[in-house]
Amino acid sequence: MSVFLLSQKIEFPSPHFAEEDGLLAVGGCLSEERLLLAYRMGIFPWFSEGDPVLWWSPDPRLALYPQELRVSKSLQKVIRKKQFHLTMDTAFTRVINACASSRTQNNEGTWLTEYMIESYIKLHESGFAHSVEAWYKGELAGGLYGVSLGRCFFGESMFTRLSNASKVAFVALVHFLEKMSFDLIDCQITTRHMVRFGAKEVPRAMFLKQVEDSLQSSTKKGKWSFD
């Protein structure tokens, strides 16, 4: 296998050519056209400040099917208390910046460079990227964001400033997507956090076929709302 060097032309090699760790290609830009093509092909960008743009398509892929969501009893209790006020697409810029800053503050490093943030804000303005916000006493306590195409939601990142805030936001998003007949949520890389919610590893070939089928449906663009 080889890592491909992208040109200015908006195209990608087949994800099946990715390296064992999932790395597929290097270079290119984060234009709206290229990003949307990447997601349609099961590819996503992930790189650090100072690095060239890196494009990935891991095998296996972690996916959550909305109807298979698992919520722990302790989290169910938190949700029933309704301590968080939940909104969608009301503070996208604040959410994505908080995702970046929370990782930096925890010395975890972040792929959310200024270039990435600017690019996803543009996707949001075009109606493809969405955020969920959890508010506590008027303050942003947690949230998440991702990209929607067809009946797929491609999760990108989440943050929390108050215990359980991002978890409550995520559960609300999954229920929303289930009501909208979405097929799957792409969780990208396996984490114990997402596995606890019911996400599971699927072979890349299966994941790509599921995405292809889901993209036959129209995309729910524009501002989303729980109302």
Sequence and secondary structure as in RCSB ss.txt:
>XXXX:A:sequence
MSVFLLSQKIEFPSPHFAEEDGLLAVGGCLSEERLLLAYRMGIFPWFSEGDPVLWWSPDPRLALYPQELRVSKSL
QKVIRKKQFHLTMDTAFTRVINACASSRTQNNEGTWLTEYMIESYIKLHESGFAHSVEAWYKGELAGGLYGVSLG
RCFFGESMFTRLSNASKVAFVALVHFLEKMSFDLIDCQITTRHMVRFGAKEVPRAMFLKQVEDSLQSSTKKGKWS
FD
>XXXX:A:secstr
   EE  SSS    GGG  TTSEEEE     HHHHHHHHHTT EE   TTS  EEE  SSEEEE GGG    HHH
HHHHHHT SEEEESSSHHHHHHHHHHHHHHTT   S  HHHHHHHHHHHHTTSEEEEEEEETTEEEEEEEEEEET
TEEEEEEEEESSTTHHHHHHHHHHHHHHHTT  EEEEES  HHHHHTT EEE HHHHHHHHHHHTTS    S   
  
